[in-house]
């Protein structure tokens, strides 16, 4: 198993706050809560699990990750590229308290 040298604060870069992620986060009673984060590209699923458990004091059931390739963008005759990034969907165990991103920091 590959181990990265990232601290828990370096693994999680920012929460993703979109309509879809808020619907998953605010699960009804009895459903599992799913959090979404922008994470470091070098972070493994195990690193993400440990970071979420330590920062938010919850138990994680599973982690899904997605790698996004940066898009090429043009502004007039100049061409550049957006950075590639990684997204993680973290499913919490059933019965865990609702997580508020602002309270954990």
MMTF fields as JSON, N, C-alpha, C and O atoms, coordinates in Angstrom:
{
  "mmtfVersion": "1.0.0",
  "mmtfProducer": "UNKNOWN",
  "numBonds": 419,
  "numAtoms": 420,
  "numGroups": 105,
  "numChains": 1,
  "numModels": 1,
  "chainsPerModel": [1],
  "groupsPerChain": [105],
  "chainIdList": ["A"],
  "bondAtomList": [4, 2, 8, 6, 12, 10, 16, 14, 20, 18, 24, 22, 28, 26, 32, 30, 36, 34, 40, 38, 44, 42, 48, 46, 52, 50, 56, 54, 60, 58, 64, 62, 68, 66, 72, 70, 76, 74, 80, 78, 84, 82, 88, 86, 92, 90, 96, 94, 100, 98, 104, 102, 108, 106, 112, 110, 116, 114, 120, 118, 124, 122, 128, 126, 132, 130, 136, 134, 140, 138, 144, 142, 148, 146, 152, 150, 156, 154, 160, 158, 164, 162, 168, 166, 172, 170, 176, 174, 180, 178, 184, 182, 188, 186, 192, 190, 196, 194, 200, 198, 204, 202, 208, 206, 212, 210, 216, 214, 220, 218, 224, 222, 228, 226, 232, 230, 236, 234, 240, 238, 244, 242, 248, 246, 252, 250, 256, 254, 260, 258, 264, 262, 268, 266, 272, 270, 276, 274, 280, 278, 284, 282, 288, 286, 292, 290, 296, 294, 300, 298, 304, 302, 308, 306, 312, 310, 316, 314, 320, 318, 324, 322, 328, 326, 332, 330, 336, 334, 340, 338, 344, 342, 348, 346, 352, 350, 356, 354, 360, 358, 364, 362, 368, 366, 372, 370, 376, 374, 380, 378, 384, 382, 388, 386, 392, 390, 396, 394, 400, 398, 404, 402, 408, 406, 412, 410, 416, 414],
  "bondOrderList": [1, 1, 1, 1, 1, 1, 1, 1, 1, 1, 1, 1, 1, 1, 1, 1, 1, 1, 1, 1, 1, 1, 1, 1, 1, 1, 1, 1, 1, 1, 1, 1, 1, 1, 1, 1, 1, 1, 1, 1, 1, 1, 1, 1, 1, 1, 1, 1, 1, 1, 1, 1, 1, 1, 1, 1, 1, 1, 1, 1, 1, 1, 1, 1, 1, 1, 1, 1, 1, 1, 1, 1, 1, 1, 1, 1, 1, 1, 1, 1, 1, 1, 1, 1, 1, 1, 1, 1, 1, 1, 1, 1, 1, 1, 1, 1, 1, 1, 1, 1, 1, 1, 1, 1],
  "groupList": [{"groupName": "UNK", "atomNameList": ["N", "CA", "C", "O"], "elementList": ["N", "C", "C", "O"], "formalChargeList": [0, 0, 0, 0], "bondAtomList": [1, 0, 2, 1, 3, 2], "bondOrderList": [1, 1, 2], "singleLetterCode": "X", "chemCompType": "L-PEPTIDE LINKING"}],
  "groupTypeList": [0, 0, 0, 0, 0, 0, 0, 0, 0, 0, 0, 0, 0, 0, 0, 0, 0, 0, 0, 0, 0, 0, 0, 0, 0, 0, 0, 0, 0, 0, 0, 0, 0, 0, 0, 0, 0, 0, 0, 0, 0, 0, 0, 0, 0, 0, 0, 0, 0, 0, 0, 0, 0, 0, 0, 0, 0, 0, 0, 0, 0, 0, 0, 0, 0, 0, 0, 0, 0, 0, 0, 0, 0, 0, 0, 0, 0, 0, 0, 0, 0, 0, 0, 0, 0, 0, 0, 0, 0, 0, 0, 0, 0, 0, 0, 0, 0, 0, 0, 0, 0, 0, 0, 0, 0],
  "groupIdList": [1, 2, 3, 4, 5, 6, 7, 8, 9, 10, 11, 12, 13, 14, 15, 16, 17, 18, 19, 20, 21, 22, 23, 24, 25, 26, 27, 28, 29, 30, 31, 32, 33, 34, 35, 36, 37, 38, 39, 40, 41, 42, 43, 44, 45, 46, 47, 48, 49, 50, 51, 52, 53, 54, 55, 56, 57, 58, 59, 60, 61, 62, 63, 64, 65, 66, 67, 68, 69, 70, 71, 72, 73, 74, 75, 76, 77, 78, 79, 80, 81, 82, 83, 84, 85, 86, 87, 88, 89, 90, 91, 92, 93, 94, 95, 96, 97, 98, 99, 100, 101, 102, 103, 104, 105],
  "secStructList": [7, 7, 7, 7, 7, 7, 7, 2, 2, 2, 2, 3, 3, 3, 3, 7, 7, 1, 2, 2, 2, 2, 2, 2, 2, 1, 7, 7, 6, 6, 1, 7, 7, 3, 3, 3, 3, 3, 3, 7, 6, 6, 7, 7, 2, 2, 2, 2, 2, 2, 2, 2, 2, 2, 2, 2, 7, 7, 7, 3, 3, 3, 3, 3, 3, 3, 3, 3, 7, 7, 7, 3, 3, 3, 3, 6, 6, 3, 3, 3, 3, 7, 7, 7, 3, 3, 3, 3, 3, 3, 3, 3, 7, 6, 6, 7, 7, 7, 7, 7, 2, 2, 2, 2, 7],
  "xCoordList": [0.845, 0.0, 0.889, 1.845, 0.562, 1.329, 0.943, -0.241, 1.903, 1.657, 2.228, 3.402, 1.412, 1.902, 2.317, 1.897, 3.129, 3.624, 2.828, 3.405, 1.531, 0.677, 0.044, -0.34, -0.063, -0.785, -2.281, -2.677, -3.104, -4.553, -5.074, -6.077, -4.405, -4.844, -4.412, -4.988, -3.411, -2.991, -3.822, -3.934, -4.4, -5.192, -6.471, -6.751, -7.255, -8.519, -8.25, -7.819, -8.504, -8.264, -9.478, -9.342, -10.68, -11.889, -13.117, -13.075, -14.217, -15.46, -16.037, -15.845, -16.733, -17.397, -18.845, -19.565, -19.265, -20.622, -21.383, -21.341, -22.079, -22.931, -24.311, -24.5, -25.258, -26.602, -26.596, -27.236, -25.877, -25.808, -25.154, -25.647, -24.036, -23.322, -24.129, -24.048, -24.902, -25.728, -26.879, -27.261, -27.432, -28.494, -27.939, -28.592, -26.737, -26.117, -25.731, -25.843, -25.278, -24.825, -25.987, -25.865, -27.099, -28.259, -29.196, -30.356, -28.686, -29.461, -30.581, -30.467, -31.666, -32.793, -32.438, -31.404, -33.281, -33.081, -33.008, -33.876, -32.001, -31.847, -30.985, -30.578, -30.693, -29.833, -28.398, -28.144, -27.48, -26.068, -25.725, -26.177, -24.93, -24.515, -23.269, -22.339, -23.247, -22.117, -21.538, -22.249, -20.239, -19.542, -18.681, -18.18, -18.505, -17.648, -16.578, -16.856, -15.347, -14.198, -13.315, -13.248, -12.642, -11.532, -10.305, -10.04, -9.556, -8.441, -7.143, -7.145, -6.038, -4.716, -4.623, -5.109, -4.009, -3.932, -3.111, -3.305, -2.199, -1.359, -2.025, -1.513, -3.149, -3.803, -4.446, -5.088, -4.266, -4.905, -6.25, -6.556, -7.044, -8.333, -8.15, -8.95, -7.103, -6.833, -6.465, -6.885, -5.676, -5.333, -6.592, -6.743, -7.491, -8.728, -9.596, -10.157, -9.706, -10.494, -9.97, -10.749, -8.659, -8.067, -8.246, -8.504, -8.115, -8.264, -9.684, -9.874, -10.682, -12.082, -12.414, -13.078, -11.965, -12.252, -11.61, -12.214, -10.4, -9.711, -10.284, -10.478, -10.552, -11.014, -12.459, -12.775, -13.349, -14.777, -15.263, -16.436, -14.404, -14.77, -15.972, -16.941, -15.902, -16.947, -16.277, -15.056, -17.084, -16.577, -16.963, -18.111, -15.978, -16.166, -16.427, -15.733, -17.425, -17.717, -16.931, -16.283, -16.978, -16.233, -15.877, -16.464, -14.896, -14.399, -14.341, -13.777, -14.928, -14.834, -14.036, -14.256, -13.102, -12.315, -12.47, -12.696, -12.341, -12.433, -11.321, -11.142, -10.568, -9.527, -10.075, -10.595, -9.963, -10.401, -9.186, -8.254, -9.192, -8.111, -8.387, -9.524, -7.351, -7.498, -7.845, -7.345, -8.699, -9.14, -8.223, -7.658, -8.091, -7.358, -8.317, -9.424, -7.897, -8.73, -7.986, -6.759, -8.741, -8.159, -8.736, -9.914, -7.896, -8.341, -7.691, -6.533, -8.462, -7.9, -6.931, -7.275, -5.733, -4.75, -3.89, -3.046, -4.091, -3.306, -4.027, -5.231, -3.269, -3.84, -3.185, -1.969, -4.012, -3.496, -4.223, -5.066, -3.883, -4.488, -4.846, -4.048, -6.058, -6.458, -5.789, -5.447, -5.61, -4.936, -5.834, -7.055, -5.222, -5.941, -6.187, -5.398, -7.28, -7.601, -8.313, -8.705, -8.469, -9.066, -10.228, -10.154, -11.306, -12.506, -12.756, -12.506, -13.252, -13.549, -14.963, -15.362, -15.717, -17.011, -16.79, -16.361, -17.082, -16.851, -18.209, -18.977, -18.499, -19.754, -19.526, -18.65, -20.327, -20.229, -21.098, -22.055, -20.756, -21.556, -22.937, -23.139, -23.87, -25.247, -25.294, -24.654, -26.047, -26.197, -25.182, -25.238, -24.248, -23.271, -23.968, -24.907, -23.519, -24.156, -23.897, -22.916, -24.791, -24.623, -23.35, -23.052, -22.611, -21.344, -21.56, -22.156, -21.067, -21.069, -19.616, -18.793, -19.297, -17.918, -17.301, -16.121, -18.066, -17.535, -17.153, -16.199, -17.866, -17.6, -16.305, -15.686, -15.895, -14.734, -13.416, -12.39, -13.437, -12.165, -11.795, -10.765],
  "yCoordList": [-1.178, 0.0, 1.24, 1.333, 2.184, 3.41, 4.375, 4.536, 4.999, 5.936, 7.288, 7.389, 8.324, 9.664, 10.382, 10.006, 11.397, 12.158, 13.44, 14.48, 13.382, 14.553, 14.581, 13.542, 15.777, 15.904, 15.91, 16.074, 15.73, 15.686, 17.01, 17.029, 18.105, 19.411, 19.649, 20.497, 18.918, 19.024, 18.133, 18.406, 17.078, 16.14, 16.805, 16.808, 17.369, 18.014, 19.474, 20.256, 19.836, 21.208, 22.091, 23.186, 21.624, 22.43, 21.542, 20.566, 21.873, 21.152, 21.621, 22.769, 20.736, 21.104, 21.386, 20.513, 22.612, 23.028, 23.314, 24.42, 22.281, 22.389, 21.861, 21.352, 21.982, 21.503, 19.996, 19.524, 19.252, 17.799, 17.415, 16.537, 18.08, 17.71, 18.072, 17.363, 19.154, 19.517, 18.531, 18.242, 18.016, 17.008, 15.735, 15.13, 15.321, 14.12, 14.327, 13.409, 15.536, 15.836, 15.861, 15.368, 16.43, 16.572, 15.384, 15.539, 14.209, 12.976, 12.945, 13.51, 12.269, 12.118, 11.16, 10.494, 11.094, 10.187, 8.752, 8.323, 8.014, 6.625, 6.435, 5.311, 7.512, 7.405, 7.763, 8.407, 7.332, 7.632, 8.994, 9.352, 9.74, 11.077, 10.98, 10.238, 11.721, 11.708, 13.116, 14.068, 13.243, 14.528, 14.533, 13.487, 15.7, 15.782, 16.847, 17.936, 16.505, 17.372, 17.439, 16.497, 18.565, 18.681, 18.276, 18.861, 17.281, 16.74, 16.845, 17.096, 16.647, 16.658, 15.494, 14.4, 15.716, 14.682, 13.483, 12.386, 13.659, 12.555, 11.744, 10.686, 12.205, 11.556, 10.234, 10.146, 9.214, 7.92, 7.895, 8.785, 6.869, 6.733, 6.594, 7.115, 5.896, 5.722, 7.062, 7.34, 7.902, 9.234, 10.081, 10.781, 10.012, 10.803, 10.334, 11.15, 9.013, 8.453, 8.946, 9.389, 8.871, 9.296, 10.788, 11.208, 11.595, 13.046, 13.423, 14.25, 12.828, 13.139, 12.674, 13.395, 11.48, 10.974, 11.839, 12.064, 12.327, 13.145, 14.556, 15.074, 15.175, 16.567, 16.69, 17.587, 15.795, 15.927, 15.008, 15.073, 14.16, 13.235, 12.372, 12.293, 11.724, 10.817, 9.541, 9.488, 8.514, 7.253, 7.185, 7.435, 6.842, 6.777, 5.337, 4.421, 5.139, 3.801, 3.521, 2.48, 4.446, 4.235, 5.563, 6.601, 5.505, 6.691, 6.38, 5.365, 7.26, 7.176, 8.376, 9.488, 8.17, 9.281, 9.369, 8.37, 10.605, 10.879, 11.846, 12.862, 11.537, 12.436, 13.226, 12.644, 14.557, 15.435, 15.997, 16.485, 15.931, 16.492, 17.972, 18.355, 18.806, 20.234, 20.527, 19.867, 21.514, 21.867, 22.926, 23.755, 22.881, 23.919, 25.082, 24.886, 26.276, 27.473, 28.512, 28.595, 29.301, 30.369, 31.71, 31.818, 32.72, 34.101, 34.871, 35.279, 35.055, 35.666, 34.711, 33.562, 35.174, 34.291, 33.538, 32.733, 33.786, 33.12, 31.877, 31.889, 30.82, 29.555, 29.114, 29.211, 28.628, 28.143, 26.878, 26.368, 26.386, 25.137, 25.264, 25.733, 24.838, 24.77, 23.565, 22.596, 23.634, 22.545, 21.317, 21.436, 20.138, 18.892, 18.782, 19.296, 18.113, 18.022, 16.713, 15.972, 16.449, 15.199, 15.515, 16.427, 14.746, 14.915, 13.622, 12.531, 13.754, 12.572, 12.655, 13.675, 11.565, 11.407, 10.492, 9.349, 10.992, 10.251, 9.902, 10.79, 8.605, 8.141, 7.842, 7.055, 8.48, 8.264, 7.086, 6.735, 6.483, 5.371, 5.854, 7.033, 4.939, 5.244, 5.694, 5.087, 6.752, 7.226, 8.276, 8.755, 8.649, 9.693, 11.054, 11.268, 11.982, 13.313, 14.094, 13.85, 15.043, 15.892, 16.717, 17.249, 16.813, 17.539, 18.932, 19.115, 19.923, 21.306, 21.685, 21.654, 22.047, 22.313, 23.438, 23.364, 24.474, 25.638, 25.317, 25.896, 24.417, 24.102, 23.314, 23.388, 22.563, 21.681, 22.43, 21.939, 23.591, 24.315, 25.179, 25.853],
  "zCoordList": [0.0, 0.0, 0.0, 0.77, -0.869, -0.977, 0.138, 0.434, 0.741, 1.838, 1.454, 1.097, 1.523, 1.203, 2.482, 3.576, 2.343, 3.49, 3.692, 4.01, 3.514, 3.649, 5.036, 5.572, 5.613, 6.883, 6.567, 5.413, 7.595, 7.37, 6.808, 6.094, 7.125, 6.63, 5.188, 4.507, 4.712, 3.32, 2.4, 1.205, 2.948, 2.144, 1.668, 0.469, 2.581, 2.227, 1.87, 2.717, 0.62, 0.19, 0.442, 0.987, 0.047, 0.216, 0.046, -0.703, 0.739, 0.475, -0.859, -1.259, -1.531, -2.788, -2.45, -1.965, -2.711, -2.361, -3.655, -4.195, -4.134, -5.31, -4.925, -3.82, -5.824, -5.532, -5.265, -4.325, -6.089, -5.93, -4.604, -3.895, -4.27, -3.045, -1.799, -0.795, -1.839, -0.683, -0.487, 0.647, -1.587, -1.473, -0.844, 0.007, -1.254, -0.685, 0.779, 1.592, 1.11, 2.471, 3.461, 4.582, 3.048, 3.935, 3.781, 3.4, 4.077, 3.948, 4.98, 6.067, 4.61, 5.527, 6.653, 6.606, 7.647, 8.777, 8.272, 7.512, 8.677, 8.267, 7.032, 6.739, 6.295, 5.11, 5.489, 6.507, 4.651, 4.891, 4.312, 3.225, 5.044, 4.641, 3.752, 4.07, 2.647, 1.728, 1.646, 1.326, 1.938, 1.862, 0.608, 0.196, 0.0, -1.18, -0.952, -0.45, -1.332, -1.105, -2.339, -3.129, -2.488, -3.418, -2.605, -1.555, -3.078, -2.302, -3.093, -4.299, -2.382, -3.011, -3.993, -3.703, -5.14, -6.174, -5.732, -6.257, -4.782, -4.308, -3.209, -2.842, -2.672, -1.534, -1.949, -2.995, -1.12, -1.347, -0.623, 0.17, -0.906, -0.23, 1.279, 2.057, 1.686, 3.114, 3.763, 4.886, 3.055, 3.571, 3.745, 4.746, 2.767, 2.815, 3.975, 4.706, 4.143, 5.255, 6.603, 7.446, 6.81, 8.075, 8.307, 9.435, 7.26, 7.399, 7.803, 8.695, 7.157, 7.487, 8.894, 9.639, 9.272, 10.617, 11.689, 12.739, 11.447, 12.445, 12.534, 13.634, 11.403, 11.404, 11.876, 12.657, 11.411, 11.705, 12.824, 13.194, 13.369, 14.456, 14.093, 14.848, 12.926, 12.462, 11.967, 11.819, 11.712, 11.16, 9.681, 9.31, 8.846, 7.396, 6.977, 7.42, 6.124, 5.615, 4.339, 4.232, 3.358, 2.118, 1.471, 1.776, 0.565, -0.138, -1.63, -2.037, -2.443, -3.899, -4.371, -3.892, -5.312, -5.836, -7.346, -8.028, -7.856, -9.283, -9.635, -8.962, -10.69, -11.183, -12.36, -13.312, -12.299, -13.374, -14.091, -13.452, -15.42, -16.214, -16.455, -16.731, -16.353, -16.583, -18.034, -18.944, -18.246, -19.598, -20.193, -19.479, -21.5, -22.213, -22.45, -22.949, -22.097, -22.249, -23.067, -23.022, -23.814, -24.634, -24.219, -23.878, -24.253, -24.076, -25.221, -25.142, -26.279, -27.474, -28.134, -28.41, -28.388, -29.033, -28.027, -28.42, -26.748, -25.714, -25.228, -24.97, -25.112, -24.681, -23.379, -23.215, -22.457, -21.183, -20.792, -21.53, -19.628, -19.173, -17.702, -16.891, -17.37, -15.967, -15.325, -16.002, -14.037, -13.319, -13.235, -13.137, -13.275, -13.022, -11.521, -10.728, -11.119, -9.702, -9.399, -10.301, -8.108, -7.637, -6.711, -5.887, -6.86, -6.045, -5.287, -5.799, -4.059, -3.246, -2.686, -2.123, -2.848, -2.198, -1.0, -1.161, 0.204, 1.443, 2.049, 2.417, 2.15, 2.732, 4.204, 4.563, 5.054, 6.496, 6.907, 6.217, 8.032, 8.55, 8.953, 9.242, 8.968, 9.348, 10.808, 11.666, 11.088, 12.455, 12.877, 14.009, 11.991, 12.332, 12.346, 11.58, 13.209, 13.261, 11.984, 11.281, 11.689, 10.508, 10.649, 11.719, 9.557, 9.558, 9.018, 7.956, 9.759, 9.293, 9.038, 9.953, 7.787, 7.423, 8.246, 8.588, 8.57, 9.277, 10.721, 11.241, 11.372, 12.774, 12.967, 14.029, 11.951, 12.083, 11.999, 12.469, 11.416, 11.172, 12.348, 12.319]
}
